[in-house]
Amino acid sequence: MPKYIAAIDQGTTSTRFILFDHAGAIVAVEQREHHQIYPKPGWVEHDPLEIWMRTQEVIGAGLAKAGVAATEIAALGITNQRETTIVWDKVSGQPVYNAIVWQDTRTDEICNALGDQNLLRAKTGLPLATYFSGPKIKWILDNVPGARTRAENGELFFGNIDTWLIWNLTGMHVTDVTNAGRTLLMNLHTLDWDEEILALLDIPRAMLPQIRSSSEVYGTARAPLGGVAVAGDLGDQHAALFGQTCFQPGEAKNTYGTGCFMLLNTGEAPVESKNGLLTTLAYKIGEQKAVYALEGSIAISGALVQWLRDNLGLIEKSADVETLARTVSDNGGIYFVPAFSGLFAPYWRSDARGAIVGLTRFVNKGHIARAALESTAYQTREVLDAMEKDSGVKLTALKVDGGMVFNETLMQFQSDLLGVPVIRPKVAETTALGAAYAAGLAVGFWKDFDELRTNWGLDKAWSPQMESEQRASLYAGWKKAVTRTFDWV
């Protein structure tokens, strides 16, 4: 009887392979970073072949570290950076261009030419924005010599990273509803590609993967996981919602990673946002009905800490940001709005660019570090306000996960700013855990949601300690700072 479930967590900056046991505890982790490619301002790319190579490396090294054979693994789940777009030759597997990353803004002209930002919202739950895969596919077909002809001849495949990995692992060209729902091409109500939108963007249907549920056997992996069922597929934020066991309408989680993403389970009916959020699929388990969510997407959170490290040399390693921020008692009157790729929810302003406002000669490195951390908490508050307006549900606590949740200063400030407890689970790797849960359910490793809920355990909770007047004053300053970033492009 297999004892483990495996997950591949293919993120924006790195790829991880994680083994879980039946209790949802981590047995082994292996991680490798990949290169970030910036050909022009606003352009962000990855090498798909490097990502596949890193994936194979972490699988091999992870199995070796744990001393586990593929025969001991019941199934593999995959979770991935969403919207990042790859087009490749379906025979050779050679990409026709680098992966265009979700943060990339080159498709702004395509989106603007289509007109009203809400043109496709009723069908897709999404605004017309550079964030999503559809315009990126169109850009590749329009700009890579010969690509459109090859796509029309049925020679090319498209996929987000999940599809790329599943295809390389099994030969199957599939995606799940959560990833398909981030392309601007899938109809939220039919859970199928929408012919009118495909015609509007001039994208051949033949290059698109088959849309499947988030939890079913898609195929059998080749080496180095030979014979293991690939049986779970969720975009990273949906996987984190699932890993946090947010199975009931009104339950929410926030993931603090490269970007920051809050999802609220809204049940079996999509809720249209009037306040700048995305209506998205939460998950679909086998033949069960699809479950929907509202999402607030923030482009830059952990990426801002990386920028302080790599571009400014302000810190040596990412964890040092908290030490530097703690050298001061507050932000010194400054706000850092990290609109490096424009602003996502709730503004959707691709014309915005980053700004530090309120500078005086009093301000030092510590204030800049603190303002950088606080920017994530402020953006989360904006998203939460929009969620409460759309859903009518008042949040009583926030479940958190992702790399930044071990930053105590940020978590306390987040609780202070929201005025509710912030709760970190024992297993903070909930993105990978969600993919593992989906795969495990598909093959009977876990039998139902109740069994998954028993695995969830509290690690730490932060309670608000800030007076309401101070909270309101700080937040008003942030809202003012955000307006200074508009209309730069």
C-alpha positions in Angstrom: 0.0 0.0 0.0 1.6 3.4 -1.0 2.3 5.6 2.0 2.8 9.0 0.3 1.3 11.6 -1.9 3.7 13.8 -4.0 3.1 17.4 -5.2 4.9 19.5 -7.7 4.6 23.2 -6.8 5.8 25.2 -9.8 6.0 28.8 -8.8 7.1 32.1 -10.2 10.6 32.0 -8.9 11.2 28.3 -8.1 10.0 24.7 -8.5 9.4 22.4 -5.5 8.8 18.7 -5.0 7.1 17.8 -1.7 6.2 14.4 -0.3 3.3 14.3 2.2 2.2 11.4 4.5 -1.4 10.5 5.3 -1.6 13.0 8.1 -0.7 15.8 5.6 2.8 16.2 7.2 5.8 17.0 5.1 8.2 14.1 4.6 10.7 15.7 2.2 11.1 19.0 0.2 13.4 19.8 -2.6 13.5 23.2 -4.3 15.3 24.8 -7.3 15.1 28.4 -8.5 14.9 29.3 -12.2 16.0 32.4 -14.1 13.8 35.5 -14.4 14.2 37.1 -17.9 13.4 40.8 -18.4 13.9 41.6 -22.1 12.2 45.1 -21.8 10.6 47.2 -19.1 7.3 45.5 -18.1 8.3 42.2 -19.9 8.8 39.1 -17.8 9.7 35.7 -19.2 10.8 32.2 -18.2 12.5 29.4 -20.1 9.9 26.5 -20.3 12.7 24.0 -20.9 14.6 25.2 -17.8 11.4 24.8 -15.7 10.9 21.2 -17.0 14.6 20.5 -16.2 14.2 21.9 -12.7 11.1 19.8 -12.2 12.9 16.6 -13.1 15.8 17.6 -10.8 13.6 18.3 -7.7 11.7 15.0 -8.2 14.9 13.0 -8.4 16.6 14.8 -5.5 13.4 14.7 -3.4 12.9 11.0 -3.8 16.6 10.4 -3.0 16.5 12.7 0.1 13.5 10.8 1.5 14.7 7.4 0.5 11.4 6.8 -1.2 10.7 4.8 -4.4 8.1 5.8 -7.0 6.2 2.6 -6.1 5.5 4.1 -2.6 3.7 7.1 -4.0 -0.1 6.8 -4.4 -0.4 9.8 -6.8 1.0 13.1 -7.9 -0.7 16.5 -7.7 0.4 19.6 -9.6 0.0 23.2 -8.7 1.4 26.1 -10.7 1.9 29.8 -11.2 -1.2 30.7 -13.1 -1.7 32.6 -16.4 2.0 32.1 -17.4 1.7 31.1 -21.1 3.6 28.6 -23.1 3.1 27.7 -26.8 5.0 24.6 -28.1 5.4 22.2 -31.0 3.1 19.2 -30.1 5.6 16.7 -31.7 9.0 18.0 -30.7 8.0 19.7 -27.5 10.1 22.7 -28.5 8.6 26.0 -27.2 8.1 28.6 -30.0 8.9 31.4 -27.5 9.8 31.8 -23.9 6.9 31.5 -21.3 5.3 34.9 -20.9 4.8 35.3 -17.2 1.6 36.5 -15.4 3.3 39.7 -14.4 4.1 40.7 -18.0 2.4 43.8 -19.3 3.3 43.6 -23.0 -0.3 42.8 -24.0 -1.7 46.2 -22.9 -2.3 47.3 -26.5 -4.2 44.1 -27.3 -6.4 44.6 -24.2 -6.9 48.3 -24.9 -7.9 47.6 -28.5 -10.7 45.3 -27.4 -12.3 48.2 -25.6 -14.3 48.1 -22.4 -12.4 46.4 -19.5 -15.6 44.6 -18.5 -16.4 43.2 -22.0 -15.8 39.6 -21.0 -16.6 39.7 -17.3 -20.1 38.2 -17.5 -18.7 35.1 -19.3 -15.3 34.8 -17.7 -15.5 36.6 -14.3 -12.4 38.5 -15.3 -11.6 42.0 -16.5 -9.7 42.5 -19.8 -6.2 42.8 -18.4 -2.6 41.9 -19.3 -2.6 39.4 -16.4 -4.4 36.6 -18.2 -3.3 34.0 -20.7 -5.6 34.7 -23.7 -4.0 38.0 -24.8 -0.5 36.4 -24.2 -1.4 33.6 -26.7 -2.6 36.2 -29.2 0.7 38.1 -28.8 2.8 35.0 -29.5 0.7 34.1 -32.5 0.9 37.6 -33.9 4.6 38.2 -33.2 6.5 34.9 -33.5 7.2 34.3 -37.2 5.2 31.4 -38.5 3.4 30.7 -35.2 -0.1 31.6 -36.4 0.1 29.4 -39.5 1.5 26.5 -37.4 -1.3 26.9 -34.8 -4.0 27.0 -37.5 -2.5 23.8 -39.0 -2.8 22.1 -35.7 0.9 21.8 -35.0 1.1 23.8 -31.8 -0.2 23.4 -28.3 -0.9 26.0 -25.7 -0.8 25.5 -21.9 -0.3 27.3 -18.7 2.5 25.7 -16.6 0.3 22.9 -15.3 -0.5 21.7 -18.8 3.2 22.0 -19.8 4.2 19.7 -16.9 1.4 17.2 -17.3 2.1 16.9 -21.0 5.9 16.4 -20.3 5.1 13.9 -17.6 2.3 11.9 -19.3 1.8 13.0 -22.9 -1.7 14.2 -22.1 -2.8 17.7 -23.2 -5.1 18.7 -20.4 -5.8 21.4 -17.8 -8.3 21.8 -15.0 -11.1 24.3 -14.5 -9.1 26.5 -12.1 -6.3 27.1 -14.7 -8.6 27.3 -17.7 -10.6 29.9 -15.8 -7.5 32.2 -15.8 -7.1 32.4 -19.6 -10.0 34.8 -20.4 -11.1 32.0 -22.8 -13.3 29.7 -20.6 -16.9 30.3 -19.9 -17.5 30.2 -16.2 -21.0 28.7 -16.6 -20.3 26.0 -19.2 -16.7 25.2 -18.0 -15.7 25.0 -21.6 -13.8 27.2 -24.1 -16.0 30.0 -25.4 -16.2 30.1 -29.2 -17.1 33.8 -29.4 -14.1 34.8 -27.3 -11.8 32.5 -29.3 -13.0 34.3 -32.5 -12.5 37.7 -30.8 -8.9 36.9 -29.9 -8.3 34.9 -33.1 -7.1 31.8 -31.2 -7.5 28.3 -32.9 -9.4 26.0 -30.6 -7.2 23.0 -31.7 -4.2 24.4 -29.7 -6.1 24.5 -26.4 -6.0 21.6 -23.8 -9.0 19.6 -22.8 -10.6 21.0 -19.6 -11.0 18.5 -16.8 -11.8 18.5 -13.1 -9.2 19.3 -10.4 -9.2 15.8 -9.0 -9.1 12.8 -11.4 -6.5 10.6 -13.0 -5.2 12.4 -16.1 -2.5 9.9 -17.0 0.5 7.9 -15.7 3.9 9.6 -15.2 7.0 8.6 -16.9 10.4 8.4 -15.2 11.5 9.7 -12.7 8.0 9.0 -11.3 7.3 6.0 -13.6 3.9 4.5 -13.0 2.6 7.1 -10.6 -0.9 8.5 -11.4 -1.0 12.2 -12.1 -4.3 12.9 -10.5 -4.5 16.5 -9.1 -4.3 19.9 -10.9 -5.0 23.3 -9.4 -3.7 26.8 -9.9 -1.6 27.8 -7.0 -4.1 30.0 -5.2 -7.0 27.6 -5.6 -4.7 24.8 -4.3 -3.9 26.9 -1.2 -7.7 27.5 -0.6 -8.1 23.7 -0.8 -5.1 23.0 1.3 -6.4 25.3 4.0 -9.7 23.2 3.9 -11.8 26.3 3.1 -14.6 24.0 1.9 -17.6 26.0 3.2 -19.0 29.3 1.6 -17.6 32.2 3.5 -14.2 30.6 4.4 -11.2 32.5 3.1 -7.4 32.3 2.9 -4.6 34.7 1.9 -1.4 33.5 0.3 1.7 35.7 0.7 4.1 34.7 -2.0 5.6 36.6 -5.0 2.2 38.2 -5.3 -0.5 38.1 -2.7 -3.8 36.4 -3.3 -7.0 36.2 -1.2 -9.8 33.8 -2.1 -13.2 33.5 -0.6 -15.3 30.4 -1.1 -18.7 31.5 -2.5 -20.2 28.0 -3.1 -21.7 26.4 -6.2 -22.8 29.6 -7.9 -20.4 32.3 -9.3 -20.8 35.7 -7.6 -20.2 38.7 -10.0 -17.9 41.3 -8.4 -19.0 45.0 -8.5 -15.8 46.0 -6.6 -12.9 45.0 -8.8 -12.4 41.4 -7.7 -12.3 38.3 -9.9 -14.9 35.6 -10.1 -13.0 32.4 -10.4 -13.3 28.6 -9.9 -12.3 27.5 -6.5 -12.1 23.7 -7.4 -14.0 20.9 -9.0 -13.6 17.4 -7.4 -14.3 14.6 -9.9 -18.0 14.5 -10.9 -19.1 16.8 -8.1 -20.4 20.3 -8.9 -17.8 23.1 -9.4 -17.2 25.4 -6.5 -16.6 29.1 -7.1 -14.6 31.9 -5.3 -14.1 35.6 -5.3 -10.4 36.5 -5.6 -8.4 39.6 -5.0 -5.0 39.5 -6.8 -2.0 41.6 -5.7 0.9 41.6 -8.2 3.8 42.5 -5.9 4.3 41.4 -2.3 7.2 39.0 -1.7 8.6 40.2 -5.0 9.1 43.6 -3.4 11.4 42.1 -0.7 13.4 40.4 -3.5 13.7 43.8 -5.2 15.1 45.3 -2.1 17.6 42.4 -1.9 18.6 42.1 -5.6 18.1 45.6 -7.1 18.9 47.9 -4.2 21.2 45.6 -2.1 19.4 46.8 1.0 19.4 43.3 2.5 21.5 40.2 1.9 18.7 37.6 2.2 14.9 38.0 2.1 14.5 37.1 5.8 16.7 40.1 6.7 13.9 42.5 5.8 12.2 41.9 9.2 15.4 42.6 11.1 15.8 45.8 9.2 12.2 46.8 9.6 12.4 46.2 13.4 15.1 48.9 13.7 12.3 51.5 13.6 9.0 51.7 15.4 6.9 52.8 12.4 7.1 53.7 8.7 8.4 57.2 9.4 5.5 58.7 7.5 6.2 57.0 4.2 4.2 54.6 2.0 5.6 52.3 -0.6 3.1 51.4 -3.4 4.8 48.6 -5.4 2.9 49.1 -8.7 5.8 47.7 -10.7 3.4 45.9 -13.1 0.5 48.3 -12.6 -2.1 47.6 -9.9 -4.3 44.5 -9.8 -7.3 44.2 -7.6 -9.3 46.3 -6.9 -8.0 48.9 -9.3 -6.9 47.1 -12.4 -4.7 50.0 -13.5 -2.0 48.9 -16.0 -1.0 52.6 -16.2 0.2 52.7 -12.6 3.8 52.5 -11.6 5.6 52.1 -8.2 6.1 55.1 -5.8 7.5 55.9 -2.4 5.7 58.9 -1.0 6.0 61.1 2.1 9.8 61.1 2.0 11.7 63.4 4.4 15.4 63.5 5.5 14.3 61.6 8.7 13.6 58.5 6.6 16.2 55.7 6.7 16.7 52.1 5.4 14.6 50.7 8.3 11.6 52.9 7.3 11.8 51.7 3.7 11.9 48.1 4.8 9.0 48.6 7.1 7.0 50.4 4.4 7.7 47.6 2.0 6.3 45.0 4.4 3.3 47.2 5.3 2.4 47.6 1.6 1.4 43.9 1.5 -0.9 44.4 4.5 -2.5 47.5 3.1 -3.2 45.8 -0.3 -4.7 42.9 1.5 -7.0 45.2 3.5 -8.2 46.8 0.2 -9.0 43.4 -1.2 -10.8 42.3 2.0 -13.0 45.5 1.9 -14.0 44.7 -1.7 -14.8 41.1 -0.7 -17.1 42.1 2.1 -19.0 44.5 -0.2 -19.4 41.8 -2.9 -20.3 38.9 -0.7 -22.0 40.6 2.2 -19.9 38.3 4.5 -17.9 39.9 7.3 -14.7 38.1 7.8 -14.1 36.9 11.4 -10.5 35.6 10.9 -8.0 35.2 8.1 -6.2 31.9 7.4 -2.8 32.7 5.9 0.0 30.7 4.1 3.0 31.2 1.9 6.6 32.2 2.5 5.9 35.6 4.1 3.8 34.2 6.9 6.9 33.5 9.0 7.5 37.3 9.1 6.0 38.1 12.6 6.1 41.9 12.1 4.1 41.6 8.9 1.5 39.2 10.4 1.0 41.4 13.5 0.6 44.5 11.3 -1.9 42.6 9.1 -4.0 41.6 12.1 -3.9 45.2 13.4 -4.9 46.6 10.0 -7.8 44.2 9.5 -9.0 44.2 13.1 -9.4 40.4 13.0 -7.2 37.4 14.1 -4.7 36.2 11.5 -4.2 32.4 11.7 -1.2 30.3 10.4 -1.6 26.5 10.1 1.0 24.0 11.1 1.7 23.1 7.5 2.3 26.5 5.8 3.0 24.8 2.5 -0.8 24.7 1.8 -0.4 25.3 -2.0 1.4 22.0 -2.4 -0.8 20.3 0.2 -3.9 21.3 -1.7 -2.6 19.7 -4.9 -1.7 16.6 -2.9 -5.2 16.5 -1.4 -6.8 16.7 -4.8 -4.6 13.9 -6.1 -5.2 11.8 -3.0 -9.0 12.1 -3.2 -8.9 11.0 -6.8 -7.2 7.7 -6.0 -8.8 7.0 -2.6 -5.7 7.8 -0.4 -8.1 10.1 1.5 -11.8 9.3 1.4 -13.5 12.7 2.0 -13.3 16.3 3.1 -13.8 15.4 6.7 -10.6 13.4 6.7 -8.7 16.4 5.2 -10.2 18.7 7.9 -8.8 16.5 10.7 -5.3 17.1 9.2 -5.5 20.9 9.7 -3.8 22.2 12.8 -3.1 25.7 14.2 0.5 26.8 14.5 0.1 30.5 15.6 -2.5 33.2 15.7 -2.1 37.0 15.9 -4.8 39.3 17.4 -5.2 43.0 16.7 -3.5 45.4 19.1 -4.0 48.7 17.3 -6.6 51.4 18.2 -9.3 51.9 15.6 -8.4 55.6 15.1 -4.7 54.7 14.3 -5.9 52.0 11.9 -8.2 54.4 10.1 -5.5 57.1 9.9 -2.8 54.8 8.5 -5.2 53.3 5.9 -6.3 56.8 4.8 -2.7 57.6 4.1 -2.3 54.5 2.1 -5.4 55.2 0.0 -3.9 58.7 -0.8 -0.5 57.2 -1.7 -2.1 54.8 -4.2 -3.7 57.7 -6.2 -0.2 59.1 -6.8 0.8 56.0 -8.8 -1.9 56.4 -11.5 -1.4 57.7 -15.1 2.3 57.1 -15.4 2.2 55.1 -18.6 
